[in-house]
Structure formats: C-alpha cells, structure tokens
Amino acid sequence: MRGSIPQPSHSTSRDFAAASGFTHVDEASGQVRMVDISSKTSTKRTATARGRVWLPRAAMNALRASEQSDASSAVPVPASTKGPVVQTAQLAGIMGAKRTSDLIPLCHPLALTKVAVHITFDDDEELEPEGGYLVVECTASTTGQTGVEMEALTGVSVACLTIWDMAKAVAGREMYIEDLKVIAKSGGKSGAWQRSD
C-alpha cells in the first residue's frame, strides 16, 4: 500500500532486543515489557535531576520583583495572571514526580518517601543582559528495588513546563527549556554517582 510505513518483523525485533541491551524489550518476543525487578534488593535510593528555563529580561525582572514582594508580605507584583510562579512550579514538580508511572508507560509505580523541588534565579544582568534562567532541581527518594531517576527527571520537566505556562503571557515565545539531566544518584547495585560537569 502506497505511503504505508513498513513494520519490523518479529525476528528483527527479537534480534534487536538480544543485541541492544535494552531491558524494556523482551528478547523472546521482541515486544515491549515492564522489567521484572522482583529479584532486586530493596535499598534506599535517591536521584537528583536539573533543568532550566530561559526567560527574556523583562520577564525575569517581573518574576524576581514578584518573588521579593511575596517574601516581604507587600502587595505582590503580578508576574503572572495565574498566581505565584515559583511556588506553583514547585508544587507541580512534586505532583509530577509522584505521577511518573502514569506518564511514562514502563516505569514502575514507586512509593516515594521524599520529593523536594528547588528553583533558583540565575540571571546576572551584567553577564546576560538579554535574559536569565530559572534553574530547577528535583530530588526524589524511595526505599525499593529500582531507582528514582525518572521521578526526578519528571519532577523537573513538569516544573519547567509550569513555569512556561505561567510566564508565557509576559515572556512570549522567546522562552526555552534546556539542559535536562540527572546530576546525582545513590543506592542500588551501582551505588553513588555524581555528574562531574
């Protein structure tokens, strides 16, 4: 049929599964699967991820003024018509981490023991006159049989998307999200690890 996309054969899928090392592909059938973790040891596991949102200077100044006025209990400066941006993004990141297995099809549902989202300003106007960053970090913890890297990454992603949603009326289309990565993890067979860059 013209325009149809060729589908890989079952043998091709099986060969790929056997050769690739991708654990979410079943070697016998070539189909996707949730990995069986029942034989793994239950240990305390943590992971921290980071990402950032770039906003133009006017939006950064409005956000900083809004956060400072909220902290001093003064009349808030409206950086967003939807409410306090940083606090809302923190809550959204926590909710996102908790819902990771609902969003990523083959992630195991985990009983998280901790989720913390921190958002900081990185916007030296002398160095970056055009704009600056909101840097988002999410740390997730559990005691279980698999790691929490996906939960930390999802927490950062949802927080960044929430910043975008809340700031778009002020920041416009110039915003962008970048540099999403795991920066540290501990627990499990591989032990502790920290990104060097």
N, C-alpha and C positions, 0 to 999 in steps of 0.2 A: 504494500500500500504506500502510495506516494506521500512523503512527509512524515511517515511514522518513524519513531525512534527505535533502533534495534535494541532488543533486550538481551542481556548476557545469558548464556546457557547456564544450567545448574553446575555443569562441570567447571566452567570458567569461574563461577562464584566460589566453588569449593577450592579450586586451585589458588585463588586469591587469598582466601581465608587461611589456608595452610602456609602460604609463603609470606604473608604480610605481617603476621603477628598481631593483627587487630583482634582484641579479645571479644569484641561485640559481634563478631561474625562467626557463626557455627561452622566448624571445619567439615562436619558430616553433610550438612545440607546447603551451606552457603548462605543461609538466611540470618538476619539479624537476631540477636538474643540479648537478654539481660544476663550478665555474668553471674555464675554461681559463686557466692562468697562464703558459703556455709563452712568451708574448711579453714577459713582465715581466723587468726587470733584476734579477739576483741581487745583493742588498746585505745588509749586516749589519743585523739588525732586532732590537729589544728591546721588551718591553712589561712593565709592572708593574701588577698589579691588587691591590685591597684589599677586605677584608670583615671582619666582626666577629661574635663570638658573645657574647651577654649571658648571664651566669650569676648566680644569686642569691648573696648574700653568703657563706653557709656554704660553697658550692661553690668560690667564688673564694678564700676563705681556705684551704681544704684544698688547692687546686691550688698556691697560692703557697708554702705550707709544704712541699709535696711537692717542688717545683722547688728550693727553697732547701736542703732536706736532701740532694737528689741532688747538688747542686753542691758541698756540703761533704763528700761521701762518708760522711755519717752514715747511720743506719738510716732508710730512707725512710718518710715518712708516706704511707699509702695513700690518694691522692686518687681512684684508680680501681682497681677489681679487675682491670682489663685491662692495667695497666702504666703507664709514664710517658706522660702525656697529650701534652705539648708535643712531645717528641721523636718520638713516633709520628705525630702530626698533621703534623709537618714532612716525614717520610718519605712519608706518604700523599699530601701535596700534590705532592711531586716525582713520585711514581708517577702521580698523576692527570694532571699536565701532560704526561707522556710518552705517556699513553694517550688524549689528547684526540680524535684522529681515529677511535678505536674507539668513542667515546661520542657524538660529535656527527656525524651522518651525512654532512654535506657538507664537513667540514673536510679539508684536505689533510694527509696524513701528513708531518711535518717532522722533519728531523734536528736536534734541539735541541743546541746547543753549551753551554748553561748553564740550570739551573733552581735558583733559590735561594728558600727559603721561610723567612720570619722571623715569629715570633709573639711579641707583647709584651703585657704586662698594662696595662690602662687602667682602674684601679679605685680611685680616690681615695675612701676610705671616708667622709670628711667631706662630700664633694660628692655621692656616690652611696651612701648607707647601705644601700640595698636590694640592691645587687649591683654588678657591673662587667663589663668587656669583655675578651675576648681578641681582639686585633687581628691579623689575618693578612695578610701581604703576600707576593706571589709575583712574582718577576721571571724571565722566560723570554727566551732569546736564540737566534738562529739566523742563519746566512747563507743566504739563499734568496730566493724570488720572491714570497712572501706573508708577511703579518705574523703575530705570535705573541700577539695579544691573547686569542684563545680559549684558548690554552695557559695563559696567566697566570690568566685567569678560572677555568678548570677546576682549576688548582692550588689556588687559594684556596677554591673550592667544596668540593673533596674534603677539604682540611684542616679546614674548618669542620664538615663532616659527621662527620669522625673525632672531633673534639672533642666534638660532640654525643653520638656513640655511646659514647665512653669516659666521659663525665661524667654521663650520664643517670641512673645509679644514685644519684648524690649530688645532682645539680641538679634532678632531676624534670622535670615538664612545663613549668616556667616559662621554660626557655631559649628563646632565639630567635636566628635568624641574620638579619643585615641589612646594608645599605649596600654591597652588592657592586658594584664598578665598576672600570674601567680608570682609573689615575691618571697614567700616563705611557707614551709610546711614542716610538720613533725608527726611522729607516730608511724605505726605500721612497720612493714618489713624494711622499707628503705630508710627509715629513721629521719633525722632532722636535715633540712636543706634550706639554703637561703640564696636568693639571686645575688650575684656579685655586682651587677651593673646598677 
